[in-house]
Amino acid sequence: MEKVKLSKEEKIKIVAKQKASNIPQRKWCDANNVNFHSFKSWIKFYNEKTNLDSTSNWIKAIPSKTSIVGTQTAVIKIATGNVTIEIENDFHEEVLSKILKVVKNNA
């Protein structure tokens, strides 16, 4: 089978089609004869084009306070679908960013 060289714009269009389908990435790739590993690498072009590396509108942040043995700790809950992430005030921003990207790409 001959490999076809796709432009960056073609890759972006393919990723957009998958996202619009609401079908999980692997299933969509199998159904559309797209190499899943190649597809995963194309997502970065899509994110750059649509500026999805920043916080997207699908995330709902709920600030709350909890009390632990007389001290207060700020907690943020981030929920999307059936996933909820609770973050305390001493979280590492880079780790959170990576977690949110994984959640977003698998939603």
Backbone torsions as a table, in degrees:
resi	resn	phi	psi	omega
1	MET	NA	131.1	-178.1
2	GLU	-82.1	134.0	178.2
3	LYS	-80.4	141.0	179.2
4	VAL	-106.5	129.8	178.2
5	LYS	-84.7	117.7	-179.4
6	LEU	-99.8	144.3	175.5
7	SER	-76.0	165.1	177.9
8	LYS	-58.3	-40.5	-179.6
9	GLU	-64.9	-38.2	178.0
10	GLU	-65.8	-39.1	178.2
11	LYS	-63.9	-41.2	178.9
12	ILE	-62.1	-42.4	179.3
13	LYS	-63.7	-39.0	179.2
14	ILE	-65.2	-44.5	178.6
15	VAL	-62.9	-41.6	179.4
16	ALA	-60.9	-40.6	178.4
17	LYS	-62.1	-43.5	179.6
18	GLN	-63.3	-46.2	-178.8
19	LYS	-61.8	-39.5	179.8
20	ALA	-67.9	-24.7	-177.1
21	SER	-75.6	-22.8	-175.0
22	ASN	60.7	21.0	175.2
23	ILE	-96.0	137.4	177.5
24	PRO	-51.1	145.3	-173.1
25	GLN	-53.3	-50.4	-176.4
26	ARG	-62.2	-44.9	179.8
27	LYS	-62.8	-42.4	179.6
28	TRP	-62.5	-44.9	179.8
29	CYS	-61.3	-44.6	178.7
30	ASP	-60.5	-43.5	-177.5
31	ALA	-69.7	-24.7	-175.9
32	ASN	-110.8	15.1	178.2
33	ASN	53.6	44.7	177.5
34	VAL	-112.6	130.5	177.5
35	ASN	-63.4	120.5	-175.1
36	PHE	-60.3	-41.7	-177.8
37	HIS	-68.5	-37.0	174.8
38	SER	-65.2	-44.6	-179.9
39	PHE	-55.9	-45.4	-179.7
40	LYS	-58.7	-35.7	179.8
41	SER	-73.9	-24.9	179.9
42	TRP	-74.6	-20.6	-177.5
43	ILE	-58.5	-33.4	179.7
44	LYS	-62.5	-36.8	177.3
45	PHE	-65.3	-42.0	179.2
46	TYR	-62.3	-46.0	-179.6
47	ASN	-62.4	-40.7	177.8
48	GLU	-63.6	-42.7	-177.4
49	LYS	-67.8	-38.3	-175.4
50	THR	-102.7	4.0	179.5
51	ASN	56.9	40.8	-178.9
52	LEU	-88.7	4.7	176.7
53	ASP	-71.9	-22.0	177.0
54	SER	-84.5	173.4	-179.9
55	THR	-59.7	130.1	-177.2
56	SER	-95.9	166.8	-176.7
57	ASN	-74.1	-4.0	179.9
58	TRP	-85.3	-4.8	-179.2
59	ILE	-98.0	131.2	177.3
60	LYS	-111.4	118.1	179.3
61	ALA	-99.7	129.4	-178.4
62	ILE	-121.8	103.0	176.9
63	PRO	-74.0	140.8	176.6
64	SER	-150.3	170.1	178.7
65	LYS	-126.4	139.9	174.8
66	THR	-125.0	158.7	179.9
67	SER	-115.7	125.8	179.5
68	ILE	-122.1	109.6	178.9
69	VAL	44.0	54.1	174.0
70	GLY	82.3	-6.4	177.4
71	THR	-109.4	151.7	178.7
72	GLN	-100.8	136.1	176.5
73	THR	-125.8	124.5	177.7
74	ALA	-73.5	137.7	179.4
75	VAL	-130.6	136.6	174.1
76	ILE	-114.8	133.4	175.5
77	LYS	-110.3	129.4	176.6
78	ILE	-115.4	122.4	-176.1
79	ALA	-127.0	138.2	171.1
80	THR	-149.3	128.0	-177.9
81	GLY	56.7	-125.9	-179.7
82	ASN	-101.1	16.2	-180.0
83	VAL	-109.0	128.9	174.6
84	THR	-127.9	129.9	178.5
85	ILE	-116.2	126.6	177.1
86	GLU	-105.7	130.5	-175.2
87	ILE	-123.7	130.2	175.4
88	GLU	-93.6	170.4	-171.7
89	ASN	-65.6	-12.3	-178.7
90	ASP	-105.0	28.2	-178.2
91	PHE	-72.6	159.6	179.1
92	HIS	-98.8	117.1	-173.7
93	GLU	-58.9	-40.2	-178.3
94	GLU	-65.6	-40.1	178.4
95	VAL	-65.9	-43.8	178.0
96	LEU	-59.8	-43.2	179.5
97	SER	-58.7	-43.8	179.3
98	LYS	-65.6	-40.7	179.0
99	ILE	-63.2	-44.7	-179.0
100	LEU	-63.7	-36.9	177.4
101	LYS	-64.1	-41.7	179.1
102	VAL	-64.7	-46.0	179.7
103	VAL	-60.9	-45.7	-178.5
104	LYS	-62.0	-42.8	-176.2
105	ASN	-74.2	-17.7	179.7
106	ASN	-107.0	4.4	-179.6
107	ALA	-78.7	NA	NA
